[in-house]
Amino acid sequence: MQKPQGNSFKGTAGIAGVITILMGIVLTGVFPVSSPEMPKGFFTPIIAFEFIETKAEVKKLLAWDNSSQRADLIEAMRLGTTLDYVFMSAYSLFLGLFSWACYKKSPKRRYLVGVVIAPIIWVADGVENLQLLNIMTNLLAEESISYQLELLSLFTWIKWGGIAVTFSLLVPFLWKSGSLSRGISFIAVLSVFSAIIAFVERSIFNEALSLSVVLVFVGLTIFCFTNSQTDT
């Protein structure tokens, strides 16, 4: 029997998904788990940092008035941000391969958009990481971070927005591929709505966006190894 077209890409995507999950677990143990003060609605320091808006918020997040705590937070943030270059490469590759596998199984051009968006997400996340590192470096040197904050906001939203758009493109494929994938598609839709609300007003929905994206990545990875549907 001929191997279903797209299965090889889906299998490779699954491997990238496993690496993504493993790196996500590593980063959870590396990034700070708490901060003295975060913007309202946030409970994860790195997510708060990605969506930070002002110098005052950064200083509160990094416990600037407590030199010992500040040093620990900056060290953890720097290490996590550096390792994130591996994480972002893995999940961007995963999204691109999964979108391509969807196209090979159901040749509809909307899935190719996901293939195009994946490297854009990768670049945006890389620039975002650079700004996080620059913000900490400039603050320690008592230099301005206004420009870095502007770039951070821009590229952070290109990244999260790109992920949400890619998820929305995959929903039709997932909805027709079984009960597991329908559950994944439901969470994907929630991530899109969370992204829209968070873009309009920074809030707990920023955290909801992050959590829903994690759940979709895990679900899609499982899907890669358990689903064999060939036509959608």
N, C-alpha and C positions, 0 to 999 in steps of 0.2 A: 504493500500500500504506500502511495506517495505521501511523504511527510507534508502536513498542512503548511501552506505558505505563510511565513511570518513567525512560525514557532521557534526557529533558530534565533531570530532577533529577540523574541520574547524571553527565551532562556537566557540570553546574554544580558537583557535588561534585568532579569531576576537576580543575576549575579551582582550587577551594579546596585540593585536594590538592597541586597544583603550587606554589601559594603557600606551603603548609606546608613542602614540601621545600626551596624556595628560602630561606625564612626559617630553616629548620633549618641549612642550609649557612652562612648569615650568622652565626647564633649560634655555630656551631662555631668560626668565626674570631674571635669576640668574647670568649666566655667563656675563662677561663684553661685552658690545656691541661695544666698540672701544678700541684702544690702540695707544699710541704715534707713534709707528713704528713697522710694521710687515714685514716679508720677502716678497719679490716681488711676486705678484700674489694672496696674501691673503687679505681678508677683514673681516674675522671672527676670533677674538682673540683665541678662544679655538681650532679651527681647526689649526691655525698657531702654537699654543703651541704643539699640538699633533705631528706635523711634524717638529718641531724645530730641529736644527742641532748643534748649537754652544752656548757656554756660552754667547757670545756677543749678539747673537740674543735673548736669553732669557731676558737679562738685558734690551734690547731695548723694547721688548714686554711688560715687566712689569714696565717700566718707573723707572728704578733703581736709576736714579739721582734725582728723585722727590719723597721724602719720603712720602708725603701725598698721591700722586697719586699711588705710589707703594703699599702702605698699602691697599688702596681701591681695586686695581687690584688683589692683593694676596688674600684678604678676599673673593672676588667674585669667584676667581678661585678655592679656597679651598672648599667653600660651594658647588659650582657647581659640582666639581669633586666628592665630598662625595655623593651628591644626584644622581650622575650618576651611582652609584652602583645599585640603584633601576631601572634606565632606562635600563642599560645593561642587567639586569636580565629579564626585560619585553621583550625587543626586541629579545634576544637570545631564550627565550621560544617561542616567536611568530614564529621565523624562524624554530625552531625545529618542532613545532606543524603543521605549514603550510606544511612543507616538508613531514611530516608523513601523513597528510591528502591527499596530492598528491599521495603518495604511496598507500594508502588504496583505492583510487578511480581508480588509474591506476598503478597496481603493477609492476613498473619498478624500478630496483635497484638503478638507478641514484638518485632517490629521497631520498633513505636511506642515501646517502652521505651527503645530507643537514642535516639530523637528527644527524649525527655524527659530522659535522662541527659546529653545533650550540653551544655545550658546549665548544668547543675549542675557539670559538669567545668570549664566556663569560669569560673564564679564561684569554685570551689575553687582553680583555678590562679591567679586574680587575688589571692585572699586569701593564698595561699602566697607569691606574689611580694612582696606587701606586707610579710609577716613577714620575708622574707630581707633586704629593705631596712631594716626596723626593727631587726633584729638588728645589722646593721653600724653603723647610726646610734647605737644605744644603747651598743654596745661602745666606740665612739669617745668617747662622752660619759661613759663609765664608769658606765652605768646598768644595772639588772638586765635580763636577757633571758629569764628563766624563763617568763614568760607568753607571750612571742613563740615560744619553743621548743615550748610546748604547742600553740599554735595552728598552728604550722608542721607538726608531726607529724599533727595532725587533718586539716588541709586537703590536705596532701600525699597522704595515703592516700585521701581522698575522690576526689582527682584520679586517681591511678593505679588505684585500685580501680574507679572509674567506667569508665575506659578498658578495663580487663580484662573487666568485665561486658559492656560493649558488644561487644567482640570475641567473647565467648562466644555472644552472641545472633546474631551474624552468621555463625557457623560453618556452620549448616545450609544457609544460602543459598549460601555460598561452595563448600561441598563438592559441590554439584550443578551448578556452573557452569563446569566445565572443569578442565584440568590445572593451569593457573596458579593459579586460585583455590583448588584443593585444597592446593597448596603454601602459599598464604597462610593457609589455615585451620589447617594444621599449625603454622605459626609462631604463629598466634593462640592456639592451645591451649597452646603452650609459654609464651607470655606470661602466661596465666592461672595455670599451675602455678608459674611464677616469682614471680608476685604473692603467691600463697598462702604459698610457702616464705619469701619475703622478709618478709611480714607477721608470720610466726611468729618468725623470727630474722633480723635484719639481717645480710647477707652478700653474697657475690658474686652472689647471685640478684637483688639490687637492680639491679646493673648489667645482668644478663641480662634483666631486665624492661624496662629502658630500651632496650636494643639490639633486643629482639624487637619492641617497639612501633614503633620506627623502621622496621624491616623491613616490618612489616604496613602502615604508612602508605604506604610506597613501593609495595608490592605492590598495595594497594587503588587507588592513584592510576593505576597502569598498567592495572589491571583496568577502571577507568572508561572508558578510551579504546580498549580492545581487545576487550571482551566485549559481545556483543549478545544474550545469552540472555534470553528473555522469560518463561519459566515455570519455577519451581522448587518 
